[in-house]
Amino acid sequence: MKAALYAGFNAIHGGGGPQEAMHQKRIEREIMCAVTGMSARRTFGLAVSVVAISVFVIAFAVWKGRRPKVIAVVPETTAQEIWEAEHAGATEAARAFGWKVYWNGPSREDDFPRQVQIVRQAIARRVLGLVLSPDHDVVLISTVQEALDKKIPVVITGTPLGVSLGNGLTFVLNDDAAMGRMAAARAARLLKPGDTVAVLGVNPNVLSSIERANAFEDAIRTKVEDVRVEEKHSTSVSTAEAEEVAERLIRADPHLRVIIALNVNQARAAYGAVLNTRTVDRIPLIVCDQDLDLLHHLRSGRIDSLIAQNSYGMGYTAIQNIHKQLAGEAVQPLTAIAPVLVTRENVDSDAVQQVLNMDWRVRQ
């Protein structure tokens, strides 16, 4: 800049005598002062900018470090207490790591679009991890892949999803085959050759129901000769519809001796059907999955037994899986959590009550 100013000055005033030389020195001093002032202002402005940026970066880092670390837990539905137990287990495990749990799900098990929407909202929030109990074995696959593509660890609980494990995806599932075998062992005590046992609630969209039904049938045929197994398939979550099916089955088959209900809705429907047909004392109910009203009927003796998912343990283990993945530790791809047979005799025992625990608000 200084050289350019000198060149402009010489071009205007040309060479010179003593007066011109003195004048030129004065101009030089003025130019030097101007250039020095401009440089100082620029240096000051740059320094202010650097300080401002540094303060912003530090403040952002502090905010990011202090903001809550959130795990999204999305159940099959918020309308059944079985998933409150998963909520309790996840909350207990998350507390140990200083994490928060965001728990939300659809109000019905067949509201697949709502479950997809909730999962995508969690992904957009950049949650630390995702625990999902899918309502459908296919519909949620692409949404889960979205989470994995964003490096969000995903744990599938309850029923499996039709996708390969690995790359951030693990399963913590109910041992549905064991549940089916437990139901068969309990039913065998109540059946004799030639009797019929009904299996209600086989849903082709839910892999767990198929596995429960298959395991039950395989086991019961080895325990009771000539037993007749009547399976009823359904994709509906309507209790009223399921109750009508159960009533027709009771009225049509005088040899029906036991009903196996594969989920909570089918259990409620079967209970309503035996009440309506006045067969509650003749046809014992063995039901899968827990709910408060079913536990009440169990205590009153109107349900023979209940086989509970340890959803508390599933929620707890799922959070531990996420912590291990984020820490770079090895994680078991598939964990099968054993179900628990609940009867009038053991329902209030400490071990069973731990499985049935739904109190996620304690020490929250």
Phi, psi and omega in degrees: 000317182297318180297322180294322179294318177300315181298319179295319180297312181296323180296327181278315189260352180066198182285201177185167173269195183301319182294317179297323180296317179296318180298319180296320178298319179298318178299320180301317180296320180294318180297317180299318179297317181296314182296317180298319179296319179296318180296320180296319179295320180294318180298319179295316180297319179296318180298317179298318180297316180298316180297317181298316180295318180298317179298318180297314181298316180296316181297319179296318180297319179295316179298316181296321181290330184267342183294148185299138174270120191245135171252128176272128176242113185245106181279173174300318180201154175269003186267001181232138185292339180304326182276343171294326177294320175298319177303316180297315180295318179295319181295318180298316180291320182295325181301324181295335181259004182075024181259160173252153178248126172259112186247122180200148179197175179289159180276349177225148181291340182262010179270071183298317180301323180293320179294319176299316180299316181296318179295318181293325176296321178295320178298317180297331178281356181057052177297160182288328180197168184227128172247121188230131170251097190290144177276348183211143186280356181234319188305324186273359187299310183295325179292319176298321179296326176301316179296316181295324178296334178266014177064031175264117178299138182235134174239123177268128180241162176082269182246145184290161175250145183282066182210154183287147178279165179106174180056042178097358182249126175228160178245134169234100194243155167293140177281088187291328177295319177295324178297317178297319179292322176299316180297321180293319179296320179290318182291328182299332179291340188250357186246155172227165181308134179094350179285162176249139172237131180261138176243112186255135171101026175286114184248115182296344179272353182236108186299327182297323181292323179294316181294321177298313183296316181296317180295321179298310184296317179300318184286318185292330180289337176275346184257331183228123180286144174055027177283143178255125180254118179254107179266139176238118181270145179199138172253001182273149174253014180282117179293322180298317179296316180295326179294321177297318179299315181296319179297316180299321180295318180296316183288332185275337187235103180290347181267003179291123185241336182216143172242131174253120177254124189275353178204177186296314181299317179293327177295316178298320180294316180296321178297315177298324182291318180290331175292314183295327182265003180055043179242018185298331180271348183258331184241100179293147178251130172243117190241149179254138178082147188255151174201156187298318181293324178293322177295325177296315179295326176297313180297328181279354178089006182270351170239131183295310183198162181227133178253110190266137166288141174274069183289335173299312179296325179295316179297318181296313182294323180300317179295320177297322177300315180298317180299317179296318180296317180292333179274359179079017181270160178290140181233136176292122185299321183228124176239123178259122181262125184292136173284172184230129176281124182246127179232176177298331184285329186243002188301329183260010177289156181300318183297316180289320180296328176296320178293323184275357184304124180241008187271083180280349184277346182298127178059024179288000000 
